Amino acid sequence: MGQKNVNDRDLYEDAIFIDSPNATISFNANTDPSIIYPGSAVLQPGVYYAHKFDTHYGKHAHYPAICQRCGHVTILRDGQTHTEAGSQYGINIHKGGHYTTGSQGCQTIPPGQWKAFYDVAKCEAKRWYGVNWNKMIIPYVLVVNVGQL
């Protein structure tokens, strides 16, 4: 997909893995904003303890997602050269669109894979955390494709 050795936007050309003692499953994903726009937040590679199960408040719908509510993440804004860290960005993991990845900086999963992704993540969280599954932090690791270094 997209151009060779280029980090394309608005394509599900990334991957998100659920990795637990019970399952390792990959899903197509997008980890960039849909368009290049001055000020758009691009999550930087790192290990983040900032996400939990919650509700994503999108333009046209509100639905369950894995949301940045519990800590800092590091971003680089389009058009800038320095990173910033904070807890206010709302870099969520949510369902993307059919004709666009539907991201203003979030991590998105194609609509056809979203239910499976969310169901597996929720099931594994319940196995690990029990009745507190939706109150606990879900670790998220973002790495850069070695071919893009």
Backbone hydrogen bonds, N-H to C=O, Kabsch-Sander energy under -0.5 kcal/mol:
donor,donor_aa,acceptor,acceptor_aa,energy
6,V,3,Q,-1.4
8,D,6,V,-1.4
13,E,11,L,-1.9
14,D,29,A,-2.6
16,I,27,F,-2.5
18,I,25,I,-2.7
19,D,17,F,-0.6
20,S,23,A,-3.1
25,I,18,I,-2.3
27,F,16,I,-2.1
29,A,14,D,-1.8
30,N,108,T,-2.1
34,S,103,S,-3.1
37,Y,35,I,-0.7
39,G,78,D,-2.1
40,S,37,Y,-2.8
41,A,104,Q,-0.7
42,V,76,L,-1.8
43,L,41,A,-0.6
44,Q,74,T,-2.9
46,G,142,L,-1.8
48,Y,46,G,-0.5
48,Y,140,Y,-3.4
51,H,138,I,-0.6
52,K,67,C,-2.1
54,D,65,A,-2.4
56,H,63,Y,-3.1
58,G,56,H,-1.0
58,G,61,A,-2.2
63,Y,56,H,-1.6
65,A,54,D,-2.5
66,I,93,I,-2.2
67,C,52,K,-3.1
67,C,65,A,-0.6
69,R,50,A,-1.5
69,R,67,C,-1.3
70,C,50,A,-2.8
71,G,50,A,-0.6
73,V,86,G,-2.1
75,I,84,E,-2.9
76,L,42,V,-1.9
77,R,82,H,-0.6
78,D,40,S,-2.4
80,Q,77,R,-2.2
84,E,75,I,-2.2
86,G,73,V,-1.9
92,N,90,G,-1.7
93,I,66,I,-3.3
94,H,92,N,-0.6
94,H,107,Q,-2.2
96,G,109,I,-3.5
97,G,100,T,-1.2
107,Q,92,N,-3.1
108,T,30,N,-2.5
108,T,106,C,-0.5
109,I,94,H,-1.8
113,Q,110,P,-1.9
114,W,110,P,-1.4
115,K,111,P,-0.6
117,F,113,Q,-2.6
118,Y,114,W,-3.1
119,D,115,K,-2.8
120,V,116,A,-2.4
121,A,117,F,-2.6
122,K,118,Y,-2.8
123,C,119,D,-2.5
124,E,120,V,-2.7
125,A,121,A,-2.2
126,K,122,K,-2.4
127,R,123,C,-2.2
128,W,124,E,-2.3
129,Y,125,A,-3.3
130,G,126,K,-1.9
132,N,129,Y,-1.4
133,W,130,G,-1.8
135,K,132,N,-2.4
136,M,132,N,-0.9
138,I,51,H,-3.4
140,Y,48,Y,-2.4
142,L,46,G,-2.7
143,V,141,V,-0.5
148,Q,145,N,-2.5
149,L,146,V,-1.4
